Each structure stands twice: as structure tokens, then as C-alpha cells.
């Protein structure tokens, strides 16, 4: 079945940067639009950004002008470059197809990001 492995999270100070990576397996990766999602403490999971098969991207308000999503189809990977991080960006970050649809059952473990002094 489809598997996602996210990595790159950690503790960072406000204003700092992180680069998250996600690798997908058992999937024809390059035919799908892919997205990054996050679940902040006490909240539901929400979309952060998504990238089409063509490589064009869309950002949700929480990510606009601070985050950049990219994809590497040869390696079945997507990346989220995050800058100017804020405490409210603290969350577990996940990747999945965008929108997840029936792939809602394929969520990985996610990678935790903590923005704090």
C-alpha cells in the first residue's frame, strides 16, 4: 500500500527555518497532486500547501510568503521549505495526495515541528 515517510522536523527558534521532506512509496507519484498538511495542538489537520503534477503550487494563508513547496518526481519526494517560522507553526507536519480523498487511510507518522525560544 501507499506509504509516506516525513522527516526534517525539530525545534527551531521564532524566525528560523526548516526543510521538511516526504518520500512516498508504492505509488506512481508523478501522476498525483501532492500536499503538505499540519495538525497543530488541539486542532484538526489542515492543508498548508499543495503542488500539481505540473509543478505549479498553491499556498494556504498560513503558509503564504513564508513556505515553499517543491517536488522531485524522480525520487518520489516533496519538500516544504519553511522560513520566518512562528510559534503558531508548531505542529506535526504530514504529506499526502491533495486532496487526500480515499488516501485518507495512508497518513504517515508525520514530522513534528516546534517553534519556541
N, C-alpha and C positions, 0 to 999 in steps of 0.2 A: 504494500500500500504506500501511498504518498507519505513522505517523511520530511519534516523541516527541522533544521538544527540552526538555532540562532546563537550568536556569540558577539563578544565585544563590549558588553555592558560593564558597569563598575561604578565606583564612587568618583565623583568629579565635583569641583567647586563651581559655584554660580559663575557664569560667563565662560566656562570651559567648553571643551569639545570632546566628542566621542565618535567613533566609527563603528557602526554595527554591521555585522554580516549575517547572511542567511543562506544556507545551502539546502537545496531541495534534491530529493532522490526518488526514484521510481516514478518519474513523471517526464513527459515531453515538455519541458519547462518553457521553451521558446514560443509555444503557441498560446500561452496564457498571459493575461494582465495580472500583475503581481502587486501586492501591497504590504506596507508596514502598518502595524496596529500597536496599540498600547493599552494597558489596563492600569490606571492609576489607583492607589489605595482607596478602597471604598466605592469605586466607580465601575461601570461596565466597560468592557473592551470597546475601543473606538479606533477608527481608521485615522492614520496620520498622513500617509501619502501613498500614491499608487502610480505604477508605471505601466504603460501599454506595451504590447508586443513591439510596436514601432519604436519605442524608446521615449515617446513623449510622456510627460509626467504631470501630475496634479497633486496639489497640496491642500490639506485642510487647514483651517485658521490657526490651529495650534502650532503648525509647522512652517507656515508661510514665511519666507525670507530668512529662515534660520536653518532649515533642514534641506538636504539634497538626496534624492533617491536615484539610484542607478542600477543597471543590471548587466550581468555578464552571462550571456546565454551559453557560451562555450563551457562554462563551469557550473551551470545551473545555480547561479548565485544572484542575490540582490544585496545592495549596500544602502545603508542610511547614514549619511554624514550629518552629524548634528553639531551645531555651533551655538554660541550665546545661550548656553543652557541655563534654565531657571529651575528653582526648587519645584515648581509645578510640573516640570517634565519628569519628575520621579515616577517611575512606573516599571512594569515588566513589558518588554517590547517583543512582539511576535511578527512573523511574516506568514502570509498565506496568499492564495489566489484572491483577486479583487473582482467583484465581491466574493466572499468565501462560498456562498451557496451551499451545495452539498459537501463541499470540502470543510465544512464547519467541524467535522469529526477528525480533522487532521492537524489540529493545532499542536505545535511543539511545546517544549518546556519554556520557551522564551528566554530572554536575557535581561536581568534586572539592571536598571539604571537608577542611581541615587545621586541627586544633585543637592549638595549640602556643604556647609562650611565645617 
